[in-house]
Amino acid sequence: MIKPNLISALVSGALLAVAGCSSTDSGSDRRTLIPARELNVSPSLTIPAEAFAVAAIAWVIIDPLAPNWKVEVESMGQRRFRVDLTMKRFITGGEGEASAVVKRTAEKLRKEGGYAEYALLELTEGIESRVPIAQRVAHAVVELR
C-alpha cells in the first residue's frame, strides 16, 4: 500500500516539474516530454499543463487511497473505551461501515488486552455539519470482559 505522504511528495514533484518548464525554446524543433504549456502525448493529443495541476490538487484533496474512517480510541477506565469515528470528507461508498469498523476496533482491543469477549454498550451514528462539507461520525463505548 502506498503511503499518503509518498503520494503527496510525488504529486508535489510533478507540480514542480510542470511549473519549472516555463520555456523550452532551444532553437530546434525538438519535442520534449514536458513542454512549456502542454504535454504532447501523440501528434493528435496534447494535455495542457493546467490539467496536471488541477488533477494533482484534486488528488490531494480527495485522497482516494486514505482509509474511509479515522478511528480514535480513548480509555474511559480499566476496561471501557470510547471509540470515535470520523469519515473522510470525499468518499465513494462506505456509509454503512461504522458498525463494522467499531466491531473490528473492539475485537482488536479485546485481543490486545487478553480478554475473552467485549460488549458494545453504546453506538450512535450521525452527521456533523462542518465547514466546508458535513462528515459522517460514529461514537461507541466498548467494555472488555
C-alpha positions as CSV (number, residue, x, y, z in Angstrom):
1,M,0.0,0.0,0.0
2,I,1.3,3.4,-0.9
3,K,1.5,5.9,2.0
4,P,-0.3,9.2,1.6
5,N,2.9,11.1,2.4
6,L,4.6,9.4,-0.6
7,I,1.7,10.3,-2.9
8,S,1.8,13.9,-1.7
9,A,5.6,14.0,-2.4
10,L,5.1,12.6,-5.9
11,V,2.3,15.0,-6.7
12,S,4.4,17.9,-5.4
13,G,7.4,16.8,-7.5
14,A,5.2,16.5,-10.6
15,L,3.8,20.0,-10.0
16,L,7.3,21.5,-9.6
17,A,8.4,19.8,-12.8
18,V,5.4,21.2,-14.7
19,A,5.8,24.6,-13.2
20,G,9.6,24.7,-13.8
21,C,9.2,24.2,-17.5
22,S,8.4,27.8,-18.4
23,S,10.5,27.9,-21.6
24,T,11.8,25.1,-23.8
25,D,12.9,27.1,-26.8
26,S,16.3,25.8,-27.7
27,G,16.3,26.9,-31.3
28,S,15.5,23.4,-32.6
29,D,12.2,21.7,-33.5
30,R,12.7,19.0,-30.9
31,R,9.7,17.7,-29.0
32,T,10.1,17.4,-25.2
33,L,8.2,15.3,-22.8
34,I,7.0,18.2,-20.6
35,P,6.9,21.3,-22.8
36,A,6.1,24.8,-21.6
37,R,2.4,24.7,-21.8
38,E,1.2,21.2,-22.8
39,L,2.3,17.5,-22.8
40,N,2.4,16.0,-26.3
41,V,1.1,12.5,-25.8
42,S,0.8,12.0,-29.6
43,P,0.6,14.2,-32.7
44,S,-3.1,14.4,-32.3
45,L,-3.4,14.5,-28.4
46,T,-1.9,17.2,-26.2
47,I,-2.7,17.7,-22.5
48,P,-2.4,21.3,-21.0
49,A,-0.1,21.7,-18.0
50,E,-3.1,23.2,-16.1
51,A,-4.9,19.9,-16.3
52,F,-2.0,18.2,-14.5
53,A,-2.1,20.9,-11.8
54,V,-5.9,20.5,-11.3
55,A,-5.6,16.7,-11.2
56,A,-2.9,16.9,-8.6
57,I,-4.8,19.3,-6.4
58,A,-8.0,17.1,-6.7
59,W,-5.9,14.0,-5.8
60,V,-4.5,15.6,-2.7
61,I,-8.0,16.9,-1.6
62,I,-9.9,13.6,-2.3
63,D,-7.1,11.3,-1.4
64,P,-8.6,8.1,-2.7
65,L,-6.1,5.8,-1.0
66,A,-6.8,7.1,2.5
67,P,-9.0,4.9,4.8
68,N,-12.7,5.9,4.8
69,W,-12.8,6.3,8.6
70,K,-10.4,7.9,11.1
71,V,-10.6,5.9,14.3
72,E,-9.7,7.4,17.7
73,V,-9.7,5.2,20.8
74,E,-9.8,6.8,24.3
75,S,-9.7,4.9,27.6
76,M,-12.6,5.6,30.0
77,G,-11.3,3.4,32.8
78,Q,-9.8,0.0,33.3
79,R,-12.0,-1.9,30.8
80,R,-14.0,0.7,29.0
81,F,-13.1,2.5,25.8
82,R,-14.7,5.2,23.8
83,V,-14.3,4.8,20.0
84,D,-14.8,7.9,17.9
85,L,-15.0,7.5,14.1
86,T,-14.9,10.3,11.5
87,M,-15.5,9.6,7.9
88,K,-13.3,11.4,5.3
89,R,-15.0,14.3,3.5
90,F,-15.0,12.9,0.0
91,I,-15.9,9.3,-0.3
92,T,-17.0,6.6,-2.7
93,G,-19.2,4.4,-0.6
94,G,-18.6,3.2,3.0
95,E,-21.6,5.0,4.5
96,G,-22.8,1.8,6.3
97,E,-19.4,0.7,7.6
98,A,-19.5,2.4,11.0
99,S,-20.7,-0.6,13.0
100,A,-18.2,-3.0,11.2
101,V,-15.3,-0.6,11.9
102,V,-16.4,-0.3,15.6
103,K,-16.6,-4.1,15.9
104,R,-13.1,-4.6,14.3
105,T,-11.7,-2.0,16.7
106,A,-13.4,-3.6,19.7
107,E,-12.0,-7.0,18.6
108,K,-8.5,-5.6,18.3
109,L,-8.8,-4.1,21.8
110,R,-10.0,-7.4,23.2
111,K,-7.1,-9.4,21.7
112,E,-4.5,-6.8,22.7
113,G,-5.8,-6.8,26.3
114,G,-6.1,-10.6,26.6
115,Y,-9.9,-10.5,27.3
116,A,-12.4,-13.3,26.4
117,E,-15.1,-11.0,25.0
118,Y,-16.3,-7.5,24.6
119,A,-19.7,-5.8,24.9
120,L,-20.8,-2.9,22.8
121,L,-22.5,-0.7,25.3
122,E,-23.4,2.2,23.0
123,L,-23.3,3.0,19.3
124,T,-24.5,6.2,17.8
125,E,-24.1,7.4,14.2
126,G,-24.8,10.8,12.7
127,I,-23.7,13.7,10.5
128,E,-21.8,16.7,11.9
129,S,-22.1,19.9,10.0
130,R,-18.5,21.1,9.4
131,V,-17.1,23.7,7.1
132,P,-17.0,23.2,4.2
133,I,-18.6,19.8,4.0
134,A,-20.5,17.8,6.6
135,Q,-19.0,14.5,7.8
136,R,-20.4,11.2,9.0
137,V,-19.4,10.4,12.5
138,A,-20.0,7.5,14.9
139,H,-19.3,7.1,18.6
140,A,-19.2,3.9,20.6
141,V,-18.5,2.7,24.1
142,V,-16.9,-0.8,24.4
143,E,-16.4,-2.8,27.6
144,L,-13.9,-5.6,27.7
145,R,-14.8,-8.7,29.7
